[in-house]
Amino acid sequence: MARKVELHMVRNIGIMAHIDAGKTTLTERVLYYTGKTHKIGEVHDGQAQMDWMKQEQERGITITSAATTCFWNDHRINIIDTPGHVDFTVEVERSLRVLDGAIAIFCAVGGVEPQSETVWRQSEKYNVPKIAFVNKMDRIGADFFGVLKNIENQLKANVIPLQIPIGAEDKFRGIIDLMDMKAYIYDDESFGKNYHAEEIPADYLDTAKKYHHVMVEKAVELEDSLMEKYLESEDSISKEELEKAIRKGTVNNDIVPLMCGSAFKNKGVQRLLDAVTRFLPSPLDLPPTEAMDPDDKEKKVIRKANDDDRFSALAFKVQADPHMGKLIYFRIYSGKLESGSYVLNSTKGRKERVGRILQMHANQREMRETLYAGDIGAAIGLDHTVTGDTLCDPENPVLLEAIEFPAPVMAISIKPESRAEQEKLGKALARLAEEDPTFTVGFDQETEETILSGMGELHLEVIVDRLKHEFKVAAVIGQPKVAYKETILNNTREDHKYAKQTGGRGQYGHVVLEIEPANPGEGFEFNNKITGGAIPREYIPAVEKGIIETMKKGVMAGYPVVDVRVNLVDGSYHDVDSSEMAFKIAGSECFKLAFMRCAPVLLEPSMSLEVNTPEDFVGSVVGNVCSRRGKVLGIDSKAGNQVISAEAPLSEMFGYATTLRSLTSGRATYSMHFEKYVEVPYEIAEKIIEEKKAEKSR
């Protein structure tokens, strides 16, 4: 079966922004104009098509990135609507990994907000070309040119304006297209659906000429052949030449075209869709995908965006579907995939059979027999595949670069109300953990509680909510706790012998370990430096296993150990009494002794905090941040308010939303995200260790 749309007419895009900048509203309008929906759903009514999860509708926020497909000007546009809330940063990360381009939305009032900065940096990491859209031009305080400067200064982006607004706030009537040098006025009677072109109003002509000049100047810098023409006469450059230069610059990520409108009032959306098809890349515009040979990670393998190349795809999301079981979302980089065929999951080294293939429209779906290079789809039947796994042709295996996820920073305990609920809870947690790589499940042997870890209070709140409503699990939830970690500051050498003689065969294991701190974020490194067979090769994995098990349980206070390098340098064995178990115990005990001699410290998650507050409350907000062991990094003024940037330990930030509301009469807003792990001050660490010991002895 031939593909429906030629590859150069395909656009894989994401919509990214700070929470409440209007991403989902814009996606709803796109679906409406492209004929996917006949009625516009609103986020504030809980009716948005893309926010289909119950938790999304209740909170008016996007949690999972929903995928949909629509058509505009004969182009196929695959859209992924990503969340803006920082607790769901994993959803943004995994979406950007598989997209070819993105629309970055900025609120015309708020401009560059903390999370818009975070997602922008994430998109730079994956080198994703972008179009910027200044939304909410109808809101009080809207300032298009202020946002333009904001993007240039804060995000260091090379912005090229393609439009300027006519009016702002309740006087926002339309836009001036700087390419056509025409005004497009939206008719309020048709709620912005209809618009007409007219000459630029006289009072806007000078501004339009000024920004037209800026646009041409920036465009010719991207194309040497145009520079000569430009120096002779600016007017000699045609619209087609300008478009070509801007497209080239956007695809190469050298510039960011800027547009404006009001998605809620349906103004500017159609022009934005035109720009997506004109300026953002198709899979063919991007360099071929670089993969690795699974047997030799140093060897590079190239896969081209071509239906005839060998099949390769990346699974970027797992979704537990109540009717269909496990849905695996994937992006095909090369070749094609047919339902019923076999693929190799090269990450796991397992062959899997593809059951059905679906193309998604939010949570509705269309069955497909075949999907092609550049397509985004979902499959049923891939039981062993999780986020970040590579799927490929079994005869020609490759490994695509996986997605890296941040470690969880907060935990809560959960206990089923009855034995009958235990099994239900286990199954539900397994499905949720498959869906979300930043959510982990552990078990505390001492308290017999299940421990759920995630990226923040809202993240865990949504998980608990889903357990109760979606999976119908009755459980008792504990208070949120901070995910502390242990590490060392010094190095040492430790010699430990484990010898036990009880009737019959004895136990003997002897190891000498050198342990030292690794760099922050490096994790655990184990090096076997045994020479001359002091310890037989078959016992060495047991030593490492003993150390890893001890690190998971913690040594000083029962928190996981991180960033440690261990060298196994010497030891001895007994022909009869030595065993894997003996060496596992020897490795574990030796590591504990050495760890306590290396200046052990506790680490805690430190959060980056940004508070936007009216000037009158700055003193109280700063005072409160400092009382929470926080450090104020700077105060800037923005849109008439003061923006306080700070860092504070997560353990002191519980309930901050309520405190901030009462301090500022509900007029301040804040955003917080995990920054890094830092050392806990000595007196506080002592207290935490004491509390942990008391908890264990209960």
Buried (B, 14 or more C-beta within 10 A) or exposed (E): EEBBBEBBBBBBBBBBBBBBBBBBBBBBBBBBBBEBBEEBBEBEEBEBBBBBBEBBBEBBBBBBBBBBBBBBEEBBBBBBBBBBBBBBBBBBBBBBBBBBBBBBBBBBBBBBBBBBBBBBEBBBEBEBBBBBBBBBBBBEBBBBBBBBEBBBEBBEBBBBBBBBBBBBBEEBBBBBBBBEBBBBBBEEEEEBBEBEEEEBBEEBBEEBEEBBEBBBEBBBBBBEEBEEBBEEEEEEBEEEBBBBBBBBBBBEBBBBBBBBBBBBBBBBBBBBBBBBBBBBBBBBBBEBBEBBBBEEEEEEBEBBBBBEBBBBBBBBBBBBBEEBEBBBBBBBBBBBBBBEBEBBBBBEEBEBEBBBBBBBBBBEBEEBEBBBBBBBBBBBBBEEBBBBBBBBBBEBBBBBBEBEBEBBBBBBBBBBEEEEBBEBBBEBBEBBBBBBBBBBBBEBEEBEBBBBBBBBBBBBBBBBBBBBEBBEBEBEBBEBBBBBBBBBEEBBBBBBBBBEEEEEEBBBBBBBBBBBBBEEEEEBEBEBEBEEEBBEEEBBBBBBBBBBEBBEEBBBBBBBBBBBBBBBBBBEBBEEBBBBBBBBBBBBBBBBBBBBBBEBBBBBBBBBBBBBBBEEBBEBBBEBBEEBBBEBEEBEEBBEBBBBBBBBBBBBBBEBEEBBEEBBEEBBBBBBBBBEBEEBBEEBBEEBBEEBEEEEEE
